[in-house]
Amino acid sequence: MGAASLILFCIFLFLFLRQQQQWRQWIEAQSGDQSFDILTRWLHDMRGSIDQQTVRLNTQLELNNQAIGNRLDNAARVISSISRELGQVQEI
């Protein structure tokens, strides 16, 4: 009877330790999933921030391009005016 009890105890201990290991693996997997969720949320937030910065940058570039275009137009008008005046001076 002592040997049978020892065998049953060993089997019980083996199954208990095995179940404990499976629980530990499951808990680690759940923590890994939480880390993945946190990382996914962080990446989503970063993408939103990058998208906002891209919109701001594009807006600023458009404004700068308009300002440069206006300056070039004004410079062309001044040069054209000076050319006309020089043409009139040469006629005299």
C-alpha positions as CSV (number, residue, x, y, z in Angstrom):
1,M,0.0,0.0,0.0
2,G,2.9,2.4,0.7
3,A,4.3,1.9,-2.9
4,A,0.9,2.6,-4.5
5,S,0.4,5.7,-2.4
6,L,3.9,6.9,-3.4
7,I,3.2,6.3,-7.1
8,L,-0.2,8.2,-6.8
9,F,1.5,11.0,-5.0
10,C,4.2,11.2,-7.7
11,I,1.6,11.2,-10.5
12,F,-0.4,13.9,-8.6
13,L,2.8,16.0,-8.1
14,F,3.7,15.6,-11.8
15,L,0.3,16.7,-13.0
16,F,0.2,19.6,-10.5
17,L,3.6,20.9,-11.7
18,R,2.6,20.5,-15.3
19,Q,-0.6,22.4,-14.8
20,Q,1.3,25.1,-12.9
21,Q,3.8,25.4,-15.8
22,Q,0.9,25.7,-18.3
23,W,-0.7,28.5,-16.2
24,R,2.6,30.3,-16.1
25,Q,2.9,30.1,-19.9
26,W,-0.6,31.3,-20.3
27,I,0.0,34.3,-17.9
28,E,3.2,35.2,-19.8
29,A,1.3,35.0,-23.1
30,Q,-1.4,37.3,-21.7
31,S,1.2,39.8,-20.5
32,G,2.8,39.6,-24.0
33,D,-0.6,40.3,-25.5
34,Q,-1.0,43.4,-23.3
35,S,2.4,44.6,-24.3
36,F,1.4,44.1,-27.9
37,D,-1.8,46.0,-27.4
38,I,0.1,48.9,-25.7
39,L,2.6,48.9,-28.5
40,T,-0.2,48.9,-31.1
41,R,-1.9,51.8,-29.4
42,W,1.4,53.7,-29.1
43,L,2.1,53.2,-32.8
44,H,-1.5,54.3,-33.7
45,D,-1.0,57.5,-31.7
46,M,2.4,58.1,-33.3
47,R,0.9,57.7,-36.7
48,G,-1.9,60.2,-35.9
49,S,0.7,62.7,-34.7
50,I,2.8,62.2,-37.8
51,D,-0.3,62.7,-40.0
52,Q,-1.0,65.9,-38.2
53,Q,2.5,67.1,-38.6
54,T,2.4,66.2,-42.3
55,V,-0.8,68.3,-42.8
56,R,0.8,71.2,-41.0
57,L,4.0,70.9,-43.0
58,N,2.0,70.7,-46.3
59,T,0.0,73.8,-45.3
60,Q,3.2,75.7,-44.5
61,L,4.8,74.7,-47.8
62,E,1.8,75.8,-49.7
63,L,1.9,79.2,-48.0
64,N,5.6,79.5,-48.7
65,N,5.1,78.6,-52.3
66,Q,2.4,81.3,-52.6
67,A,4.6,83.9,-51.0
68,I,7.5,83.0,-53.4
69,G,5.1,83.1,-56.4
70,N,3.9,86.5,-55.3
71,R,7.4,87.8,-54.9
72,L,8.4,86.5,-58.3
73,D,5.3,88.1,-59.9
74,N,6.2,91.4,-58.3
75,A,9.8,91.1,-59.4
76,A,8.7,90.4,-63.0
77,R,6.4,93.5,-62.9
78,V,9.3,95.7,-61.7
79,I,11.7,94.3,-64.3
80,S,9.1,94.8,-67.0
81,S,8.5,98.4,-65.9
82,I,12.3,99.1,-65.8
83,S,12.6,97.6,-69.3
84,R,9.9,99.9,-70.6
85,E,11.4,102.9,-69.0
86,L,14.9,102.1,-70.4
87,G,13.3,101.6,-73.8
88,Q,11.8,105.1,-73.5
89,V,15.1,106.6,-72.4
90,Q,16.9,105.0,-75.4
91,E,14.3,106.5,-77.8
92,I,15.2,110.0,-76.5
